[in-house]
């Protein structure tokens, strides 16, 4: 059975979830965790934009 690597960015799919995640990290995290969280959020936002743009350009 193949497994895939967990990526938190895959689950940051709404502004509310992103805000909750960031607030939790800011309250409980160290500098390195905060920096990593910002990277995860940037990745999630980038993925979301790509999906939205692909949906707009799709002929279906």
N, C-alpha and C positions, 0 to 999 in steps of 0.2 A: 504494500500500500504506500503510495506516494503522499508525502505531506508537503505543505507549503509553509514558508516562513511567515510568521505573524507580522503584520504591518498596521500599526494603529491608524495611519493615514486612510486606510480603507474604510474605517469606521467613523471618520470625522466628516460626515456627510450633510450636516446642517449647521447654521450659525449657532444654534442653541447648544449643540453637542460640542462644537469647537470652543465656545465660551466656557462651558462647564469644565472641559478638559484643561483649558488654560488656567482658569481660576484655581482648580485643584493643584496643578503643578506650581503655580505662584505661591500658594499657601504652604505647600508641603515640600517643595523641591529645592534642590541646590542649584547653583548657577548652571552647572553642566546639564542638569535635567531641564531647566527652563530653556536653554539654548536648543536642546534636542527637541523639545515640544514645539518651539517656534518653527523648526525645520519640518516637523511632522505636519503642522498646520499649513505651512507654505506648500508642501507637497500635496496635501488634500485639496487645497484651493486650486492649485494648478490642475489636478486631475478633474475636479468639478468643472472648471472652465473648458477643458478639452472636451469633456462629454457634452456640455451644453452647446459648444460650437459645432460639434459633430452632429448633434441633433438638429440644429438649425440648417445645416447644409445638406442634410439627408433629403432625398426626393420623396421619401415615404412619410 
